Amino acid sequence: MAVLEKLPDPRNSGPSLSIAVALLSLAFLAAIGFQTAQLMRDHSDLVNVYAGQENAVEQTLRLRNLVDGLAGETATLAQQGNRPAKQVLESLRSQNITLRPPATASGTPSAR
């Protein structure tokens, strides 16, 4: 019986393992909750930044279309023999910028 007397009583062995597991689970859930809240905040910020850029992108596309139209008209005038338009094209060619007249739809003449 000397061996049995040295073994600790399982009922009085100190803090149970369930408390440690519960605390660990609570800490894990708190960390997951914090990460979720942070990701939701970041997503909201990105959506706001994207929405703020939409107007600038639309304005840029409108400006690009206007410049492309002007460049196309200048190239068309140069093809028709307009001297100032030819000078503009030559000046742009010296800067490695090439302007081409706009393509007409299915061989129909341009409305202008």
SVG drawing of the C-alpha trace seen along z (x, -y; Angstrom):
<svg xmlns="http://www.w3.org/2000/svg" viewBox="-23 -76 34 78">
<polyline fill="none" stroke="black" stroke-width="0.4" points="0.0,0.0 2.9,-2.3 2.6,-2.9 -1.0,-3.8 -0.4,-6.3 2.1,-8.2 -0.4,-8.7 -2.3,-12.0 -6.0,-11.9 -7.5,-12.7 -10.4,-14.7 -8.0,-17.1 -5.3,-17.4 -5.5,-21.2 -7.1,-23.3 -8.8,-21.3 -7.9,-21.2 -11.4,-22.4 -10.7,-25.9 -7.5,-26.2 -9.3,-25.0 -12.2,-27.4 -9.8,-30.3 -7.9,-29.3 -11.2,-29.0 -12.3,-32.4 -9.0,-34.0 -9.2,-32.4 -12.7,-33.6 -11.8,-37.1 -8.8,-37.1 -11.1,-35.9 -13.7,-38.6 -11.1,-41.3 -9.7,-40.1 -13.2,-40.0 -14.0,-43.5 -10.7,-44.8 -11.3,-43.1 -14.8,-44.6 -13.4,-48.1 -10.7,-47.6 -13.3,-46.5 -15.5,-49.5 -12.5,-51.8 -11.6,-50.2 -15.2,-50.5 -15.2,-54.2 -11.9,-54.8 -13.1,-53.0 -16.3,-55.0 -14.3,-58.2 -12.3,-57.3 -15.2,-56.5 -15.9,-60.2 -12.2,-60.9 -12.1,-57.8 -15.3,-58.9 -13.9,-62.4 -10.6,-61.0 -12.4,-58.7 -14.5,-61.7 -11.3,-63.8 -9.6,-60.9 -12.5,-60.6 -12.5,-64.3 -8.7,-64.3 -9.0,-61.2 -11.8,-62.9 -9.7,-66.1 -6.7,-64.1 -8.7,-62.2 -10.2,-65.3 -6.7,-66.9 -5.5,-63.8 -8.5,-63.9 -7.8,-67.5 -4.2,-66.8 -5.2,-64.0 -7.5,-66.5 -4.5,-68.8 -5.0,-71.4 -1.6,-73.0 -1.8,-73.8 -3.1,-70.3 -0.1,-68.9 2.3,-71.1 0.6,-69.8 1.1,-66.2 4.7,-66.8 5.4,-68.4 3.8,-65.5 5.7,-63.0 8.9,-64.6 7.8,-63.7 7.0,-60.1 3.3,-60.7 1.3,-59.4 -2.2,-60.5 -4.5,-58.6 -7.9,-59.6 -10.8,-57.8 -11.9,-54.6 -15.3,-54.9 -17.9,-52.3 -18.2,-49.6 -16.9,-51.8 -19.5,-54.5 -18.2,-58.0 -17.8,-60.1 -20.7,-62.4 -18.5,-65.5"/>
</svg>
